[in-house]
Structure formats: C-alpha cells, structure tokens
Amino acid sequence: MKWHKVLHPTLKPHLEHQIRETFKHRKVIRRAEDPKLAQLWVAVANLTKDINELKIQLRMPAYKASVVLSKNNSKAKSPRKKGR
C-alpha cells in the first residue's frame, strides 16, 4: 500500500499543493545528483518561503489588533481560585 493512500484526509490537499509547487522546479530536480533529495529540499524551500510571506503579512498594520477597554470591560475580575 502506498503511504499517501492512507494519509489523513485533512493532510491530502496540503500534500498535493506541495507536490504541485515542487513540480514547477522539475528541470532543476532532474539535473541534481540525487533527484529525490533535491525534490525534498525544494519542498522545504517552498514551505520556508510560505512561512516568510505569512510573517511579512502579519506585520502589516491591517493585521495589528488594538485593545479598547469600555466601561463594562474595565472592571477588575476576581482572581481564579485554586482547584478549578
């Protein structure tokens, strides 16, 4: 049985996306000394790129949350009792 056939259904679309993105670099991967290893590193590079793009987006002013306390929210709450 192939491992991707038993992969959890919530992961399958993510795997397929990474395969498509990695496939875009197939010419470089084919020229590598070890194509399987090159394919893995290209996938890692794609993930790193996605993470960095998300970090940049999160630093944008539109994503910063500001906290405004209203009169109802400004009341101090009693500390939580132990054992709860």
CYANA upper distance limits for C-alpha pairs under 8 A (distance plus 0.5 A):
  1 MET  CA      5 LYS  CA      7.76
  2 LYS  CA      6 VAL  CA      7.84
  3 TRP  CA      7 LEU  CA      6.99
  4 HIS  CA     12 LYS  CA      8.27
  7 LEU  CA     11 LEU  CA      7.31
  7 LEU  CA     12 LYS  CA      7.07
  8 HIS  CA     12 LYS  CA      7.13
  9 PRO  CA     13 PRO  CA      8.23
 10 THR  CA     14 HIS  CA      8.35
 11 LEU  CA     15 LEU  CA      6.73
 12 LYS  CA     16 GLU  CA      6.62
 13 PRO  CA     17 HIS  CA      6.62
 14 HIS  CA     18 GLN  CA      6.79
 15 LEU  CA     19 ILE  CA      6.67
 16 GLU  CA     20 ARG  CA      6.70
 17 HIS  CA     21 GLU  CA      6.71
 18 GLN  CA     22 THR  CA      6.48
 18 GLN  CA     43 ALA  CA      6.97
 18 GLN  CA     46 ASN  CA      8.23
 19 ILE  CA     23 PHE  CA      6.44
 19 ILE  CA     43 ALA  CA      8.26
 20 ARG  CA     24 LYS  CA      7.19
 21 GLU  CA     25 HIS  CA      8.18
 21 GLU  CA     43 ALA  CA      8.12
 21 GLU  CA     46 ASN  CA      7.82
 22 THR  CA     26 ARG  CA      7.57
 22 THR  CA     39 GLN  CA      7.24
 22 THR  CA     42 VAL  CA      6.62
 22 THR  CA     43 ALA  CA      6.14
 22 THR  CA     46 ASN  CA      7.99
 25 HIS  CA     29 ILE  CA      6.86
 25 HIS  CA     42 VAL  CA      8.20
 26 ARG  CA     30 ARG  CA      6.47
 27 LYS  CA     31 ARG  CA      7.02
 28 VAL  CA     32 ALA  CA      7.03
 29 ILE  CA     35 PRO  CA      5.70
 29 ILE  CA     36 LYS  CA      8.35
 29 ILE  CA     38 ALA  CA      6.04
 29 ILE  CA     39 GLN  CA      6.42
 30 ARG  CA     35 PRO  CA      6.14
 31 ARG  CA     35 PRO  CA      7.75
 32 ALA  CA     38 ALA  CA      6.92
 34 ASP  CA     38 ALA  CA      6.73
 35 PRO  CA     39 GLN  CA      6.50
 36 LYS  CA     40 LEU  CA      6.85
 37 LEU  CA     41 TRP  CA      6.82
 38 ALA  CA     42 VAL  CA      6.62
 39 GLN  CA     43 ALA  CA      6.76
 40 LEU  CA     44 VAL  CA      6.81
 41 TRP  CA     45 ALA  CA      6.58
 42 VAL  CA     46 ASN  CA      6.67
 43 ALA  CA     47 LEU  CA      6.79
 44 VAL  CA     48 THR  CA      6.67
 45 ALA  CA     49 LYS  CA      6.62
 46 ASN  CA     50 ASP  CA      6.77
 47 LEU  CA     51 ILE  CA      6.72
 48 THR  CA     52 ASN  CA      6.67
 49 LYS  CA     53 GLU  CA      6.69
 50 ASP  CA     54 LEU  CA      6.78
 51 ILE  CA     55 LYS  CA      6.76
 52 ASN  CA     56 ILE  CA      6.80
 53 GLU  CA     57 GLN  CA      6.78
 54 LEU  CA     58 LEU  CA      6.64
 55 LYS  CA     59 ARG  CA      7.00
 56 ILE  CA     60 MET  CA      7.40
 57 GLN  CA     63 TYR  CA      8.18
 58 LEU  CA     63 TYR  CA      6.30
 58 LEU  CA     64 LYS  CA      8.11
 59 ARG  CA     63 TYR  CA      7.41
 59 ARG  CA     64 LYS  CA      7.82
 60 MET  CA     64 LYS  CA      7.50
 69 LEU  CA     73 ASN  CA      6.12
 69 LEU  CA     74 SER  CA      6.32
 70 SER  CA     74 SER  CA      6.66
 71 LYS  CA     75 LYS  CA      7.87
 80 ARG  CA     84 ARG  CA      8.21
